[in-house]
Amino acid sequence: MTDLPPTENPTSNPPDKTDVPPATDRHRLTSDELIALFVALVGIGSIFFWIIQQKQSPIDFAALTSGAPFANGTAPDNATGNSAESAINASTPSATQPPANANAAIGPTAPATEDASSQARRPGMDSQTPTSGIPNSGVNPLANGQPGNAPQAIASSAPQPSAAPTATTLVPSLENPGKPKAFTDVPDTFWARQPIAALSSRGILDGFKDGSFQPNKPITRAEFAGILGKAFEKTKTKPAIQFQDIKPDYWATTAIDESIQAGFMTGYPKQQFKPDQLIPRVQMLVAIVTGLGLTPSGDPMQVLAKYRDVQDIPKWAIPKVAAAEAAGLLRTSQNTLTPNQPATRADAATYIYQALIKEGKIKP
């Protein structure tokens, strides 16, 4: 008898070919996927760790977009690695306490524990060679506090040369004469040209603003006192006189006082000096002879005998005028003195010039 196969249950469903396999047969992560997941977790953790460390510096998103990883341009104190950010000094003041001068050339001194050899320069930063006389903080100046900009110039403490010295103007004097002044009204043929040139080159006589000298202009007692003070340096041996006709603010007060104290000039009775009075030739000669202490040799009248108007000389002035003649102060080809005529600027130049030659102050 032949065995028959079991009769299939008409109520049983055939096996579904689309059935889901057991849970134990699900897809496992590959090694590449595990590495990617690990890297992502490490990156997220690093960002979280970095955010925690920003205790004093809030995140500046503008700086992040411009390339500055920190709000104040400095790395945290515990930042590690040999990255470009480690070159920035960790001791720079925080954003809550900005430095007094944002353009200061040098920041605070870096901590002593920081290894300078491990610092890397950020691109765009200048050399960190310390400037003489200024401590090196390891931080280079950055324009507007942003890296990558042109560095600001470091102010050197070395002494800067002062402004170029100007040429010193030579002050004419008896010992160091300058160039004689060319006056428009003193030609080469003028009789007193040499005395005027000699005294103008030594700063004793000067001209007027229009370039003239006005040699024939009469001279006052005050003007002559000023010339005496420039020509002769004599010791003050006489007391000053308080003249009633000279105010303290008078332009020639000092010159008059010096001429009195040096023994050149005297006043009139009742404490009068008469500064604006035109000085006669005889008074000018007497003043020079008295101040220099010149004395006549021989009989004064015989010394002056060649002058036809000797009788016009006041008797009290005859010895002084004779001393002036003997000393060579009277250089004239004429046989008249006209002693009471007002002396001119040319007369004053001639008398003083001859007196300086007599004193050995200048050469003829």
WOSULCOR-V814885 format. One record per helix or strand of 2 or more residues. SS is the DSSP state (h for helix, s for strand). FROM is the first residue (numbers start at 0). TO is the last residue. If there is no record, write none. Layout:
BEGIN
ss = (SS | SS)
from = (FROM | FROM)
to = (TO | TO)
END
This chain:
BEGIN
ss = (h | h | h | h | h | h | h | h | h | h | h | h | h | h)
from = (22 | 30 | 60 | 83 | 115 | 142 | 192 | 220 | 252 | 280 | 299 | 309 | 314 | 344)
to = (24 | 52 | 65 | 86 | 117 | 144 | 199 | 230 | 260 | 291 | 302 | 311 | 325 | 358)
END
